[in-house]
Amino acid sequence: MLIERERELALLQRTLHRSARDEQGALVTVSGPFGVGRSALLGELAMRTQPSEALVLRAGGDRTESGAVFGLARRMLLGRDPYADPPVGATEENEALRLRDLTLGLARRQPLLLLCDDLRWADAASLRWLTLIGEKLSDAPVVIVAVSPHPGDPAAHAPPLKDLLARATDQVALRPLSPDGASAMVSQALDKPDPALVRACVEMSGGRPLFLATLLSELRRARRPPMLEHLQALRPAALGRHAVRALAELPEAARQTATALAFLGPRTDTLYSLARLTVAQGTAALDTLVSAGLLATGPDPRWAHHAIGDAVKGSLDAVTRGHWHARTARTLHNAGSPSPVVAKHILAMGDPPGGWQIDVLRTAAWAEYTGGDLGLARRYLLRALLGSAAQGHERAELLVDLAKAELPVAPVSGIRRLTQALPRLATPARRTHELARIPVLACELPPVGLTTQLTEAASAAGDPALLDGTERETALALDVRMRFTHFGHRRWFTETVGTFRREGTPRPLRTAADRDRSALLAYAGMLAGVDHGAAGALAGQALHAQPPEVQDLRTAVPLAARTLLAADQPHQAETWLASVAEAALHTHGERGTSTQFVRAERAFLLARRGRHGEAALLAADALTHADPEFTQVTGRCCEALALIIAEGGQPDLAWHALAAFRAQGKALLVPAIRHLVDGMLALRMGAVATALDHLLEAGREHQLRGWTNPALMPWRSWAAQLHHQLGRPDLAQALVAHEYELATAWGAPSAVGRSLRVWAAVTEGRAGTELARRAVEILKDSVDRRELAKAKEQLGHKLSGSGRTADSDRTAAPDGADVSVGRAAVSDDGAGVLGGTGLVGSTGAYDGATALEGAVAQQGAAARDDAAISRRATVPHRASGPHRAAATDRADASAQATLAADLTPSDPPEPPGVADPGPPRTPGPREATATVAALTPGERRVAVLAAAGRGNQQIAAELGISLRAVEKHLTKVYRKFGIAGRAQLTELALLDSSESGESADGGGHDGGGPDTGGGGTNTAD
């Protein structure tokens, strides 16, 4: 039912009744602005006309058929014309006369109502047909009701349409609905709408029934209670299509003005210039658009609905849109508009920018950067790069600006851009300035070329100790970044550790660069396991030199937090991280890279403190949303999740998160963390031997760099527990004894106590009990109450296993400590204190199965017993305790020296003042014999053939394996023996068939040759 259209409908119905009574026709035109409901009026009239009153024929002009001869006429007479095509030889005028006679014949049988919509698009032949009917209206009951075009439309003045409209006997001019009428329409469509929503609908539609109906339809389609904010966000596509269709009926000047308005917005100062019209022409065009209903009335040009402007712009093809954006950008630039306003149009141009456009984009990018819209700043700069020369200073400066915009949101990409820009910058001073501003943590895994550039710049800057002022600040900043890029290279790292030993005492921090240097030196001391007291004091001073803020994440201060965590000062680190996390969330939001970084650091801290549930959730969420190449986040999360699996807390969540991340094609991890992750995944799947191999490889990566602190990653403890479960107690005790020596050198009670607890777990009898007692004594001075609880439980199992009573437990425990407290703490997973006892228990008698125990159980008790019997037969008894630890320390030091000497030629040159660690040492007979037992059968077969002089290709052919498999086996053999290569392997007399239990031919393969004799190795003895 139409609202406020009863008067118009009554007029049309009276005209129809009078025509039927007097047998005289009429031509009524319907006019009005766009959206006022002209077509709807025709539809309502057709619906109200009964078949007994008149025969209703309806058709409308179609833009796609405006060139079809008699297109409108044939659609209106469809089914009533016996001729589908004009008779052969008939002219257009003859056909128009024939169709006129056919129509008048229909009217003689029954009054006829012809409803013609959109005459503007009717073809000329159909208009001639209607004109001929109009000439006979006095003789036939035919009523033509036609929607006339806008008076400003040029088509309205074309002869065919002008002749027809001149015969109009009456006119109906429609107006927008009154506020009451529009409110009634809203109330009919919506169920008890909010009064504010009704008022907004009336105001937004301007009383145009088409606008209002479209808005209400969109609101109903949303399937939710309509709200005011929903209405304001609507941009109905149907409304836009109608508007574009109406605009096409207007003069060229009006169309150009409307298009200019769509691109420019309500600005009359440049609107006419963009439309390329004079002021007089532009003013007339605006009046035409207002009278057509496309613009609202008012002093400034404004669309009747914001969807109209979008539709006008969207109706253009891509090339035309690009040209209009280019025209708009130039017009605005010439008018002195702000750069961000001009840049939005340059961004949308089809062609690459150039000249002044690049300058505008760069200026606009800086404005957006300072305003906090980094995404838009990045888009402007990327667009500017498209138009810049491939080489030159201009492109370098654009890359620098782009790096600044990307570093807070895409740090990997930002550092890559900066590395590309640095060689092209105009002067060395300019390069030095940008190098000194690189975020410190971005130098941990530098892209290709950055290390060299930092080294050269730091050398050119000079010794900071000899400089003052800004020169000293710049030199210190470069030195910190240069040193951090070299942390992966053992000899350069050793030089930094030496600097920590000489300067690692708190001193006044005059500048931010001083603070960075202190944090970096403390971190180096921590990685090398040198004096936890000095490292902690230096790190604490750096951490608290300034109040926590988000900008600290661009400095070396987070390294101080890591150092404090390893130095048994987790409360300071946790407090600082909590403050920075809140600031990062407020500044960069939930998914900002700074927020992700802090969450990764907190996840690791929580995992170390035994709060595995919180840690797993934080790490899993960060891994899901972080850039896979952002290794500062992904690597730390993986370490946290691996630690959770190793410690037995929330293993399912941690395992699923690690497995999902590892399955990503772009999941990048440094080798040590990759092996750690793969080891824990293998452990969770029950592949204990594979897990052990990965842990040893992870440890090897740390040794290569000189990172020996077990507080960083206790891989020796973990590997020792796996050895013990696989029936290799001597190897287990050797590893953990060495870790104890390293932990003692570091000095943090938690690291020392942990190594003693694990040593006790892999040691039987009275010695194991004494080790457990020492662990409890030391951990009493640690803040790690969780580790103390585990040590107490360990001691309780040792004491109960020796047959002591509960009373003797309390007297035997240090200072009367109640071991039952440790059991309660360990079992209290609900409180989040401790979710499990780690990879393995002290005696294997714990109530809850840990990750490793469950994995080993899948392999069967029989397999473990066989392995244990076999190794007891081949591994001689070895000393345990400090003497064994010292021997292992010497062997491991030799292995580290070998690995350090094995650096590739691409590594940086050795820094001055670092002594050569010396040549590798061939293991003695007792050590080598024990190591043979640790070789897998496959490794043993490859080692035998390699010692006999076979090349890798020969070994692969003889054993039927790939060349890559041979190389991997040899790498593991060298590592287990602690030797540098094949030459030392031939010096060992421990690989013959009697020692290894296998023939030299690898179990069936032909291993003959002059050097192998009867299948054993040819030794130098």
N, C-alpha and C positions, 0 to 999 in steps of 0.2 A: 504494500500500500504506500503510495507516494504521499509525502507530507507537504502541506501548503501548495498543492498544485490542483486543488479542486476547481478553482475559478478557470484556469486554463483548460482543464479537461471538460468542464461544462460548456465552454465556448466551442470547443471542437465537436462535442456531441450535438449541440444545437445546430451547428453547421451541417452535420451529417443528416440529421433528421429533416432539416429544411430542404436539403438537396433531394432526399427521397420523396418528400411531399410535393415539391415543385418541379421535380425532374429537371433540375438545373444544378450544374456542378459548381465547385469552388476550388481555389488554390490558396492554401494557408501556409505561410512560412513561419518557422520556429527559429528564433534567434536567442542569443545570450552568450555570456562568457564561458570559457572552457570550464568543464566540470560542473556546470549548473544543472545538468540532467536533461538535456535535449533528447538524447536517444531514449532515456528512460521514460520520458513523456510519451513518445511514440509507442513504446512497448506497452505502457499502461492503457493507452487508447485502443490498441489492438486487442488486449485482453478483455476490455469492457464491452467491445462491440460484439453483439450476438450474431450468429450466422443468419438469423432471420432479418437482421437489420441491414447488413451489407456484406459483400464479399471483400475480405481484407487481403490485399496483396502487398508484401513488404520486401524491400531490398535496399541496400545501401551502396554508395560508391566505395570502390576498393582501390587503394593506391596501386596495387600490383596489376589491376585490370583497367587502369585509366586509359590505356591505349587500345583496349579491345573494342571493336565496333559492336554496338548494341549489347555491351556486356551487362549493364544494369537492366536493360529492358528484357533481355532473355532470362535473366535470373528471376525477375518479377513475374514473368509469364510462363515460367517453367511448368510444363505439363498441360498447358492450355493452348500452345501454338502447335498446329499440326506439322509445321515445317521446322525441322531441326536446323536447317541451313537456309539461307536466302535462295529463292528460286534462281535458276541459271539465267544470267543476263540481266538481273535486276540491279538497278542503281541504288545508291544509299538512300536517296530521297524517296524512291519507289518503295524501298523496304520500310522506311519510316512511316509512309502512308499506309502500307499494308498492316503494320503493327498497330497503328492508330485505329484503323477500322476494326481490327480484331478486338482491341480493348473496348471500343465503344459498343461493339456487339455484345460483349459480356455485360456491360452496364445496362443494356436494354432488357436483359433477363432479370437483373438484380442490381440494386445500387452498389456502386464500387468505391472502395476506400483504398487509395494508393499511398503507402507510407514510404517516403524516400529519405533515407538517412545519408548524411555526408555527401551532399550534392557537389561539394568541391572536387571530389575524386570521380564523379560520374563522367563517362566518355561523352564526346560531343554528339555522337549519333543518338545515344539515349536521351540526351538533353533536347535534341531536335524532336524526338518522338514525344516527349512530355510537352514541348511547346505546341506541337500540332494538336495534342489532346486539349491543351488550354484554350486553343482557338475555338473549340467546339463545346466548351463548358456550358454555354447557354442552352444547348440542345440535349444534354445527357447528364444523368445523375452520377457524376464522377467527382469525388472529393480527393484532391491531392494535398497531402500534408508533407512538407519537405523541410529538412533542416538546412538552413541557409548558411553559407560561410561567413566568416568575420568580414565586416565592411572593408577592413584594410587589406584583405587578401586580394592579390592581383587577379586571381581566378574569378572573383566576383564581378569583375569588370570585363571579362572576356565575352564576346558576342553571344555564344550559345547560352551560357548561364544568365547573362544579363537580360537576354530576351525573355527567358522563362520567368525570372523573378519580377520582371516588369508587369506580368499578367496576374500577380498576386492580388486576391480579393480581400485578404485579411492577414494580419500579422499577430504572432504570439511572442512576446519578449519575456523570457524567464529571468528571474532575479535569484540571488543566493537566499538560503533559508534565514529566517529571523533567528535570534538566539533561542527563543522558546521553541521554535520548530526544530532546530538542530538538537536541542536538549531532548526533545521528545523522540527524535530518531535514535539517539544514544540509549535512552531508557528502553526503547523497544528491543534493541539488539543485545544489551547486556543485562544481566540479572542484578538488580539493585546496585548500580554503579556508585562509586564514591563521588560526591558533588564536585570535588576538586578535579577528578578525572573528567567529568562531564564538561566542566568549564574549559579544561585544557583541550578537549576534543573540539569544542565549538570554536575556540580561538585558533587552533591549528588548522582547521579545515576552512575557516572563513565562511562557513555556511554553505560551502559547495557540496552538494549531495554525493558527487563522485568521490571527492576527497574523504568525506566522512565515512562513506560505505567501505572504502578501501582500508581506512584505519581500523574500523571496527572488525572487518574480516581478519586482519592481521592479529588483532588482539584475541579474537576467538580461537584462532589457529594455534596460539601459543600453549593452549591446554593448561593454563594456570590462571589464578585470579588476576585480572588486569590491574596493573599499578601505573601510577603516573610516570615512573622512570621507564617503564616498558614503552609507553606511548612516545616519549621523547626520543627513544632510540630507533623508532620505526622508520624504515625507508622503503615503502611499498613499491615493488617493481611494477605492478599493474598501473599504478598512478603515473609512474614515469613513462611508461609506454604510451599512455593516452596523451601525456603532455608533449612528447616528441611528435606524435601524430598531429596534434593541434598546431605546434610550432611550424610544421612543414607547410601549413596553409597560409602563413604570413609572408609579407614581403621580404626580399633579400636583406634589407637594412635591419629589419626586426630580428631575422635569424642570426645575422652577424653580431648584433648587440647581445642577443641571448647567449650565444656561444662565448663571447667575450666576458659576459657576466659570470658564466659558469666557471671560467678559468681564473678570473680576477677577483671575484667577490664584489661586494657593494662599495665600489670606489668610482665615483663619477669623474675624478680628476684625470684618470688614465683610461677610463672605459671607452670613451669615444675614439681616443687615439689607437687603442688596441683593435677596435672594430673598424678602424680606418674610415671614420665618418666625421663630418663637421659637427659642430655643437648643435646646429639646427636639425641636421639629419638624425643625430643621436637622440635628441629630445623627442622628436616625432616617433622614432622607433620605440622608445620607452613607453610613450603613450599608447602605442599599438599593443605592446605586450601587456600593459595594464588592462586595456579594454578587452583583450582576448582572455583575460583571467589567469595568465601565467605569472604575472607579477602582482604583488599586493600593493594596495594604494598606500602612499606615504611619500615623505620627502626624499628618501634614499631608495634606490632600486633594491627590491627584496623579493625573492621567489615566494609565490603563494604557498608553496610547501618545499622544504629542503630536498625532498626526493626529486623534484623537477630538475634542479641544477645537476645532480648526479646523473640523471637520465640523459640530459642534453650532452654532457661530456662523454658518457658511455655510448652514445649513439654514433660517435665518430670512429672510424677505423684507426688502427694503431699508428699508421704513418701520419694521418691528419692530426691526431692528438699530439704527436711529437712536434709537428710544425707549430701548432697553437701554443704548446709549452715554450718553444723557442721564442716565438713572438712575444709571449707574455713576459718571459725573463728579460728580454731586451727592453721592452717598454718600461718595466719596473726599474731596471738598472738605470736607464736614462732619466727616470723621474727621481732618482736618488733614494729608492726604497732600501730598507735594511737588508743586509746580506742574507740572513736566514729566509726572508720572504722570497728573494730572488732565487736562492739555491734550491728551493723545493721544485721550481719549474725546470731548472737546469738538470736536476736529478731525473726528471721524467722525460727529458728530451730523447729523441730517437738517435741522434748523432752524438759522437764523443765530444766533450767540451774542449775548448781551446781558448788561449789568450785570456781576456778578462774574466771569462767564465771560471777558469781554474782558480784565479785569485779570489773570486766570490765564494767558491766552494770551500776553499781553505779557511777564509775568514769566518764563514758560517759554521764550519766544523769546530773552530776554536770557541765560538760563542756557545754552541751546544755542549761542548766538552766542559766548559766552565759552569754551564747551567745544569750539568748532571745527566744529559741525554747522550750517553756514550754510543748507543746504537745508531742514532741519527748522525752523529759526528763521524762514525765509521763509514756509513753509507756515503756521505759527502766526499770523504777522502778517497774511497775506492772509485767513485765516479771520476774524481779529478785525475787519478792515476791512469784512467783509460785514455785521457787526452794528453798526458805528458810524454815527453820524449823518453825513449828506452834508457838513455844515459843522461847524465847531467846533474847539476846541483839541485835543480828544481824538483826532480823526481826523488832525490835523496831526502830533501826536506819534507816532501809529502809522506815518504815512508816513515820518517821519524815521527811526524804528527800521527800517522796511522798507528804506529806502535804504542804511542801514549794512550790513544783511545782504546786499543785492544788489550793492553796489559791488565786492566782491572777485570775484564770480562772474558778474555781469551788469551791468557798469558803465553801459551805455547806459540800461538800465531804472532803475538806482539813481539816476542824476542826474535822470532824468525825475521820479521819485517825490519827490526832494528839492525840485525846482523847484515841484511842486504843493503841497508842504507849507509852504514858507517864508512865503507871504503869510498863512497861517492861524495861524502861531505866535502865542503870547499877547503877547509883548513884543518890541520892537526888539532888546533885548539877546539874547534867545533866537535871533532870526534871525541876528544878527551872529555868534553863537557857531557856528552850523551852517554859515554861509557860509565862515567862516575855516577850516573843516575839510574843505572839498571838495577832492578830489585835484586837484592843479594841472593835470595833463595832461587831465583831464576838461573843463577850460575852453577847450581848443583849438577845439572845435566845440560851443559851448554851446547847450542847448535854448532855445526861445523864452522870454524873460522873465528868464533867469539873468543876462545882461549888465546889464540895467537894475537888478536887485536888487543885484548886486555894486557897480555904480557908486554907487548911492545909499548903500549901507552904507559904502563906502570914503570917500565924502565926509563922512558923519556921523562916522566914526571920527577924522578929522582927519589932519594931516600927521605921519607917523611921526617926523620929525626933531624935533618939538616935544614928544614924549611919552616916557614911561619905563615900564619894567616890562611887565606884561601888556597894558596899553593899547597900548604901542608894538608888542608882538609881534602883537596882533590887527590893528592898523592895517597893519603890514607884510604880514601874510598876506592881508588883503583887497586891498591894493594890488597884490601879485603876481598874484593871481587876476583882478582887474579888468583889469590891463594885458594879461594873456594872452588874455582873451576879445576884446580889441580888436586883436589882431595881424592880423586880416584887414581892418582899416580903415586906410588909408594914413596919414591925418593923426594918428590916435592912435598908430599904430606909429612914426611919425616922432618924436613926442614922447618915446617910450621910447628910441629910438635916441639922441636928444639927451641924455637922462639918462645913457645909457652913455658918451657922449663926455665928459660932465662928471665922472662918478663911476666910470668903468670901470677903476679900478686896485684891486689886491688890498688889502683892509683887514681888520682882525680881524672874524671871524664869531662874534658873541656868542651867537646863537640860531639855531634852525632856520629862522626867517623870514629872517634875514640871509643864510643859505646859499641859500634859495630866490631871494631878490632878486638875488644875485650871478649865479646860474645863469641867471636870466631875462634880465638885462641883457646877459650875455655872448652869449646866444642871439640877442637882438635885434641886437647888433652884428654877429654872424656873418651873419644874414639880410640885413642891409643892406650887408655887405661892407666893414665899417669896421675896419681895423687887426687883422689876425689875431694879432699878438703880444699886444696888450692883451686881446683876447677870449679867447685861449687861456690866458693867465695867470689871468684871473678865473675861467674855467671850471675850470681845474685846481685852483684853491684850493677852489672849491665841491665838486668831485668828491671830494677827498681830506680834507675837513674831518672826516669821520667814517668808520669802517669800513663797507664795503658791507653792506646788509641789504635785505630785501624791502620794508620800509616806505619805502625811498627812492623806490619807484615811485609813491608817492602825493604826492611832492614835485616840485620843479622840477629835481632833480639829473639825471634823464635828458637834459634839455636841455643840460646841461654836457657830457655824453658826445657828443652830436651836434656841439656846437661844436668840441670837440677833434678830432673826425674831420675836420671841414672845415678845421681849422687845422694840418693835417699833424702831428697828434699822435695817430695811431690806436692806438698801443700802450697808452696810458693808458685810452682808451675801451674797448678790447677786454678789458683786464685787469679793469676794473670790471664790464663786462657779464657776463664769465664767472663772477665771484664772485656776482653777483646772480642769475644764471641757476640756479646750483647751489642757492642758498637758496630761490628761488621753486619749484623742482622739489620740494625737500624739504618745503616748507610747504604748497603748494597742488596738487601733483601734476602729472601729465603734461598735463592739459587745463585747468589753472587759467588764468584770464585773465592773471595776472601772468607765468606761464611763457610764454604766447603772446606777450605784449608784448615780453618780453626776446628771445624768438626772432626776432621781426620786426625789432627793432633790430640784432641780431647778423647777420641775413640781409643787411640793407642795408650794414652795415660790411664783411662778407665780400665782397659784390658790389663795393664800392668798392676793396677790396684785391686784386681779381682772382681770388678763390677762388670761382669761379662755380658749381662743382659743389655745394659745401657750401651756398652761399647759396641756390641754386635749390631744393634739397631742403628746407631750413628754411622758406623762404618758401612753397613749395607746400603743405607740411604745415600751416603756420599758417593759410593761406587756407582750407584744406579744413575745419578744425575751429573757426575763429573765428566769432563772431556777425557776420553781414554788416554790421550796423550799427556794429560796434566799429571805427570808422575809424582809431583810433590804431594798430591792428594791421593791418587790411586795406590801409590807405593806404600804410603803410611797406613791407609786402610787395610791393605793386604797384610801388612805386618801385624796390625791389631787382630785381624781375623785369624791369622795363622797362630798367634799367641793364644787366642781363645781355644782353638782346637787342641793345641799342645797342652794347655792347662786343664782341658776337660770341661770347660764351661760353655754352655749354649752351642755345642758343636754342630747341631743340625742347621741352625740359622747361619752360622759362620761358614759352614761347608757349602751350603746352597749359594750364598753370596759370592764366595770365591769361585765356585765352579761356573756360575753365570758370567762373572767378569772374565774369567780365563777363556771362556768360549768365544768371546768377542774377537773379531778379526783384527780390531785396532787396539787391543789391550797391550800396551807397551809397559814393560817392567825391566828394571836393571837386572842383570843375571842373578845376583845374590837373592833378591826378593822373588824372582821367578822360580828359582830352585826351592826356596822356602815354601812358596805357595804350592808348587807341584808336589813337594814332599808331604805337606799336610793333606793335600787331596788324595795322594796315594795311600797315606796312612788311614784316612777315613774309609777308603775302599778296601782295606785289608792287605795291600801290597807293601808289607813291612820292609822287605829288602830294597824295593824301589824307593821308598820313603827315606831310608837310610842313605842311599846313594845321593839323593837330592840334597839332604841336609849336609852331607860332607862337601858337596859341590858348593853349596851356599857358604859354608865355612871357608872353603878355598878362596872364594871371591873376596871375602873379608880379609883373609891373610894377604892376598895379593896387594891390598891397599894399605896394610899395616893397621887395620882396625881390629885390635885384639881384645878389647874390653868385653868380657862376658855379660856385663850389664846391658850392653847394646842388643845383643842377640845370643842367648845361651845355647848356641848350636852344639857345643861339645856335650853339655848335659843331656840334651835331647838325643844326640847320637849315642851317647853312652848307655842310656836307658834302652834304646833299640838294640844295641849290641848285646846287652844283658838279656833281653827277652829272647834273642836269637841264639843264646848259649855261648856267648863270647865274653866271659867275665873279665879276662885279662885286658882285652881291648877297651872294654867299658871303663875299667878302673884307670887305665892309662889316660884316656880322654878326660875323665872328670878330675883326675889329679892335676892335669895340666890346667884345666879351668880354675881349679882352686888356687894354683900359683898365680894365675893372671888376676883373679878376683882379689887375692891378698895384695897384689901390687896396686890395684885400684883402691882398695881399702873400704869401699862401701859395705856396711854390715850385711845388707840384704843379698848382695852378690856373693859374698864369702859364705854366708849361712846357706844359701841355696846350693852352692857347689858341694858343701859338706853334706847337706841332706841327700843330694843325689848320689854322692860317693857312698854314703851309708846304705842307700837303697840297693847298690850293686855290689855291696860287700857283705859277706856272710860272717856269722860268729861274733866274737867279742869285739873284733876290730870295727865291724859295722855298728855295733852298739855305741862304742866310744865316739865314732864319727857323728852319730845322731845326737849324742849328748853335747858334743862340741857345737853342733849346728844350733841347738837350742840356746846354749850359752851366748853365742855371738848374736843371734837374732833377737835376743832380749833388748839389745841396744839399737835395733832397727825400727823404723817407722812402719815397716811392712808386717803388720800383724797377721796378715793372711799366711805369709811364708812361715812365720813363727808357729802358727797353728798347725801347719803341715809338718813342720819339724817335730812338734810335740807328738803328733799322731805317729810319726815315724818312730820316735823313741818308744812310744807305748807299744807298738808292734814288736820292736826289737826286745824290749824287756819281757813282754808276755811270751815271746817265742823262746826265751831262755829259761822259762819255768818259774819266774819270780812271782810273788804274790802281789796283790794290789797294794798292801802296805809297803812292800819293798819297792814298788813302782814310785811311790811318792818320795821315799827316802833316796832312791837312786837318781831321780830326776834332779837337774841343777836347781839349787836353792829351794828344793821342795816344790818345784813347779808341778801342778796337777796335769798329767797327760790327758786326763779325760776332757779337759777344757779344749785341747787340740782336736780331739775326736768330734766334740760338739760343734766347734767352729767349722771343721771341714765338712760336716754333714749338713750344715745349715745353708742349703742353697737358696731357700726362700728368702733369706735375708740378704742375699747377694754378697755375702762375705767370701764364700768359696764354693764353686760349683763342682769341684772334683779335685783329685790329688795330682793331676798332671798326666804325663805320658805313661808313667809306670809307678807302681807303689814300691815301698821299701822291701817288702817280702812277697809281693804278689797276693797278699791275703786281704786286701781291702774289700769292704762290702760292696761298693759300687764299681762296676767295670768302667775303666777309663777308655779313651779313644784307642790307645795302643793295645790294651788287654783284649778289647773286643776284636781288634784286627788280628792279633796273633791267635786268638781262639779259633778263628775261621780257618787257620792253617793246620790245625790239628795238633794234639799233644804229641803224637808219635813222631811227627816231622821234627818238632823241637828237640825231642829226646835224641833222635838220630844225629841231628846237627851238633848237639852238645857233646855226645860221645865222640863223634868224629873230631871235633876241635880239641877236646881234652887229650886225644891221642897225638895230635900234631903240634899243639901249642905248649911249650914248656912253661913251668911255673915261673912267674915273674914277681919281683918285689912290688909291694904296694906302699902307699904312704908317701911321705915327703921325698925319700930317695928315688922312688919311681917317678914322682912328679918332676924332680929335677932332671932325670934322664929324658923324660918325655919333652920337657921344656927345651933341652938342647936339640933333640931331634926335630922338634917343630920349628925352632929357630933356623936350623939348617934348611928345612923345607921352605920356610918363608924367604930365606936369602936366595934360594934357587928360583922361586917364583918371581921375586923382585928383579933378578938378573935376566929374566926371560921376557922383559917388556918389548913391545914391538917397536920397529924403527920410527913409527909415526908419533911415539910419545915425546913429550917435551924434553929438552936437554936437561941433564942433571944439574940442579942448582949448586952453587958453590958452597963448599964447606961440608958436604955430606959424604961420609966415608963409604967406600964400597963394602957391602956386607960380606964379601968373600966368596970363594968358590963353593959349589955344592959339595956335600959330603956323602959318600956311599955308606949306607947303613951297615952296621956290624952284623955278624952272623946271627946273634940272638934276636935283634930287631927284625932282620929280614925274614928269619924263620917264622916269627909271629905274624908278619905281614902276609906271607904266603897263605897262611890259613884264612886270612881275610879276603883273599881273592875269590871271586866267583869262578865256576868251572870254565865259563867262556873267557874270562879275563886270563885265567891260567893258561889255556890253550894258546891264546894270542901271545902271551908273554914268552912262553917256551919257544915258539917259532921266531919271535922277534930277537930273543937272546941268541938263537942259533944263526942269526944273520939273514933271515928272510926279509924281503921288502914288503911294504904294505900290500901291494898288488898281489904278490905271491901268497901272502897269508890269506887274503880274501878268496883267492882261487882255491887254495887247499882246503879251507874250512867251509867254503860255499856260503860266505856271507858278503855283505856289501863293504866297499872301501870305507864308507862312513862308519860302519860298525867297528871296523878294525881301529880306526883313529880314536873313537870314543873309548874302546877297551884299553888302548895304550895310555890314553890320558889318565884314566882311573888307576891303572897300574903304577904309572909314574907318581901319581899323588900318594897312593898308599905306601909306596916304598920311600917317598920323600926324595926322589932323584930327579935329575933334570932331563934325562932322555935315554935313548937307546944305548949310548956308549956305556953308561953306568949299569944298565941292565945286564950287559954281557959280563960284568965283573962279579955278579952274584952267583954263588954256587948252590942255590937253593931251589932251582926250577927243574931238576931232573925228575924222572918218572917216579923214583922211590919217594921223593918228598911230596910231590903233588898228588900222587895216587893215580896219575893218568899217564898214558904213553905220549911221547912227543908228537906223534902224528895226530893228536887231537881226537882219539877214539875212532880210528878207522880210516882217517885220511892219510895219504902217503906223506910222511914227514921225512923221508930219506934225504940224504945229501952228505957231502963230505964233512960238514962241520957238526952234524948231529950224532954221529956214531950210531949207537943203538937206540936212539930216540931221546937221549938226555941232552943237556946243554954242554957245550964245550967251554969249560972254565979256564981261567988263567992260572989256577992253582996247580 
